[in-house]
Amino acid sequence: MNLSKQKSFSKFLPTVGISLLSFCIFALCIANYMDRSKARWEKDERIRLLNILNNKRSVLESELYARIYYTKSVAAYVSLHPDIEAAEFNNLASELIQSDRVINTMSLAPKGVITAVFPSDGHEAVIGLDLRAHPKRLKIVEQTIKTRKTFLAGPVELIEGGYA
């Protein structure tokens, strides 16, 4: 009896071996597929996030360049009209920043001394302020005068309170 059981088991041994080998191959194929799927998903996700970041960067750059354009426009106008009155400056500044949700104040500082600010309400304390007398602002004022280029700086503590 024992011999017949052993013979019948030996008949199934190749079948079990083939089944086990097939299972291992199938498991490896599934693992490989999952790795490739994960890599593809990660690549697609990276591309999606990069597109989002590029769009955000583009919006930020355009907003920033618009603000720089404002300042350059005012600088050009003031250089053509060096004897500009505070009322004329206020009209110019109000036109430029009336619909801007970021810039809410603009000041005029020939030779580093603030002579006009728009809007004047709440900013009266800065009229006559010599920006060169403030160490945190001195470097930017000197760079601006020397190079005649626009610089962005901040945050800077405001004389009238708060930061900008």
DABELZI-V145618 format. One record per pair of residues at least 12 apart in sequence whose C-alpha atoms are under 10 Angstrom apart, sorted by sequence separation. I is the first residue (numbers start at 1). J is the second residue. D is the distance in Angstrom with one decimal. If there is no record, write none. Layout:
<<I,J,D> <I,J,D>>
//
This chain:
<<77,89,9.5> <93,105,8.3> <94,106,8.8> <105,117,7.1> <106,118,5.3> <107,119,8.8> <114,126,6.7> <115,127,5.5> <116,128,8.4> <140,152,8.7> <93,106,6.4> <105,118,5.6> <106,119,7.5> <107,120,9.3> <113,126,9.2> <114,127,5.4> <115,128,5.8> <140,153,7.6> <92,106,9.9> <93,107,8.4> <104,118,8.3> <105,119,6.2> <106,120,9.5> <113,127,8.1> <114,128,5.2> <115,129,8.0> <74,89,8.6> <77,92,9.1> <93,108,9.7> <104,119,7.9> <105,120,8.7> <113,128,5.9> <114,129,5.4> <115,130,9.5> <90,106,8.7> <107,123,9.7> <112,128,9.6> <113,129,5.5> <114,130,6.5> <137,153,8.9> <89,106,9.3> <90,107,8.9> <112,129,8.2> <113,130,4.3> <114,131,7.5> <137,154,9.7> <74,92,7.7> <89,107,8.6> <90,108,9.5> <105,123,8.9> <109,127,9.2> <112,130,5.7> <113,131,6.0> <136,154,9.9> <73,92,9.8> <74,93,7.8> <89,108,7.7> <107,126,9.1> <108,127,9.4> <109,128,8.8> <111,130,8.6> <112,131,5.3> <113,132,7.9> <137,156,8.1> <107,127,9.0> <109,129,8.7> <110,130,9.7> <111,131,9.0> <112,132,6.1> <113,133,9.5> <136,156,7.9> <137,157,9.8> <86,107,9.7> <97,118,9.4> <109,130,8.3> <111,132,9.0> <112,133,9.1> <136,157,9.1> <71,93,9.7> <74,96,8.8> <86,108,8.5> <109,131,8.2> <70,93,9.0> <73,96,9.2> <84,108,9.6> <93,117,8.7> <94,118,7.1> <71,96,9.3> <93,118,6.4> <94,119,7.8> <112,137,9.8> <70,96,6.7> <89,115,9.9> <90,116,7.6> <92,118,9.3> <93,119,8.4> <112,138,9.0> <70,97,8.3> <83,110,9.9> <89,116,7.2> <90,117,7.2> <91,118,8.7> <82,110,8.6> <88,116,9.8> <89,117,8.2> <90,118,5.5> <91,119,10.0> <67,96,9.6> <86,115,7.2> <87,116,8.4> <89,118,8.0> <90,119,7.3> <112,141,6.6> <67,97,9.3> <78,108,8.8> <85,115,9.0> <86,116,5.3> <87,117,9.8> <90,120,8.6> <111,141,8.8> <112,142,8.6> <129,159,9.0> <79,110,9.9> <85,116,8.3> <86,117,7.8> <87,118,9.5> <111,142,9.6> <74,106,9.6> <78,110,9.2> <84,116,9.8> <86,118,9.0> <109,141,9.7> <112,144,9.6> <126,158,8.8> <67,100,9.0> <70,103,9.6> <74,107,10.0> <75,108,9.0> <112,145,8.4> <126,159,6.5> <66,100,9.9> <74,108,9.0> <111,145,7.7> <125,159,7.0> <126,160,7.0> <67,102,8.7> <71,106,8.7> <110,145,9.5> <123,158,9.6> <124,159,9.9> <125,160,6.1> <67,103,7.6> <70,106,9.9> <123,159,8.5> <124,160,8.1> <125,161,9.9> <63,100,10.0> <123,160,6.1> <64,102,9.9> <122,160,7.3> <123,161,9.3> <63,102,9.1> <122,161,9.6> <105,164,9.7> <103,164,9.7> <75,148,9.4> <75,149,9.8> <75,150,9.3> <72,148,10.0> <72,149,8.6> <72,150,7.2> <71,150,7.5> <71,151,9.8> <69,150,9.4> <68,150,7.1> <68,151,8.6> <68,152,8.6> <67,152,10.0> <64,152,9.7>>
//
